[in-house]
């Protein structure tokens, strides 16, 4: 039975593989062997950054069109498309999704929030980027548009 033990800092890990040979009844260890320690650097295949504000403002009495934009940064060795989507949307809301091909980095997701929305249903709203088993998430913060905020926008204009 082999086990990996990881310990280290934020950017690197010391990895040791330990293998145990068990008896036929699997109740005792007959022999044990371990590899020498190796330092492994943790490299993320991609990162994601929002260009738009992570706070989205939803109007309770009408449909609210929303746009979220961002930028991907890829590791040079990553030669696969990355799927970016919005997760945690309420039932009945179409979840936008876009595939970012190699050589592209910017993305835009457009979606519409329904009228009469319960704000508690938006607690888990987030951007999700996935590629080759690696997932990055960025939380979004939903805020209900208040009449005070709308009035202050009108005065400023």
HUVEN-V800913 format. One record per backbone hydrogen bond with DSSP energy under -1.0 kcal/mol. NH is the residue of the N-H (numbers start at 1). CO is the residue of the C=O. Records with the same first field share a line. If there is no record, write none. Layout:
BEGIN
NH->CO / CO
END
This chain:
BEGIN
3->18
5->16
7->14
9->12
13->40
14->7
15->38
16->5
18->3
19->33
20->1
21->31
23->28
26->23
30->21
31->21
33->19
35->17
38->15
40->13
42->11
47->73
49->71
51->69
52->69
56->141
58->143
64->113
66->111
68->109
70->107
71->49
72->105
73->47
75->45
78->75
82->100
83->130
84->98
85->128
86->96
87->126
93->90
98->84
100->82
104->101
107->70
109->68
111->66
113->64
116->60
121->118
122->119
123->120
125->122
126->87
127->138
128->85
129->136
130->83
131->134
134->131
136->129
138->127
140->125
141->54
143->56
145->58
150->146
151->147
152->148
153->149
154->150
155->151
156->152
157->153
END
